[in-house]
Amino acid sequence: MNWYDSEKMAALPPTTSPTVDSGNLAACLITLKQGCLALVDAPLLGDQHAGLLVIMDILAEALDALEKNNPHSTGNLLKES
């Protein structure tokens, strides 16, 4: 809906969606579909996520160092239970 009464918070007549808005929605949905189809065959953590993997390695090293320096540690947080 393009037009609203700002005092009543209600759509003004005619309460139809303009053609251009419907076209924009359709284009967005087509683009979303193509993006989802491309993700099906993509690796979960590919090259574009290399930065994330580096940050996870740094975090793991920091947690390991904190646990080694903590006398009250109850075990390694990074080990599987």
N, C-alpha and C positions, 0 to 999 in steps of 0.2 A: 504494500500500500504506500502510495507516495504522499498523500496529504492527510494530516491529522489535525483535529481540533486540540490545541495545546491546553485548553482549560478542562475539557471533558475527557481528554485522552482517548478519543474515539476517531475511527477512520471517517473521513468525509466522503460523501458520494461523488462519483461512483466508486464502490469498493472493489475495484478490479486491479489486478496487477498489470502495469503497462507492458507492452510488448518488449521494449528494450530491457526491462528488468527480467522478464522471462528468458530472454536471449542470454543475458549475462549469467543467470542461474544455470541454464543449459550448458553454456561454455565452461563454467566452473566444474560442473559435474562430469563433463567429458574429460576435462583435464585431470580431475581427481581419479577417474577410472583408469586413464592411461598411466598415471603415476603408480597406482596400486598394482596394475598389471606388470609394470617394470620391476617392482619390488619383489615379486614372487620368485624370480630367478636370481635376485641379488644376494650376495652373502650378507649375513647378519651384521658382521663387523668387517667391512671391506676397507680399502685404502683410504676412503674419505673419513674414516673414523680413527685414523692413526693417532691424531692428537689426543683423543679420548683415552686410547690405550696407554699412551705415555703418561698422562695424568694419573691413571689408575696404578701404574707401576710406581710412580713417585709417592702416591698415597700409601701403597702397600709397604714401601721402604720406610716411610715416616712412622707408620703404625708399628712396624717391627722394631724400630729404634726406640719408640716410646715404651713398648713393653719390656725391652731389655733393660731400660733404665728405671723401670718402676718396680721397687721392691715388693709392692703389694699386689702385683699382677697375679691373677688366678690362672693364667695360661695364655697361649697365643690366640689372639682374636682371629687370626687369619687361617688357623687350622680348622679343618672340617670336624664337626662333632660326630 
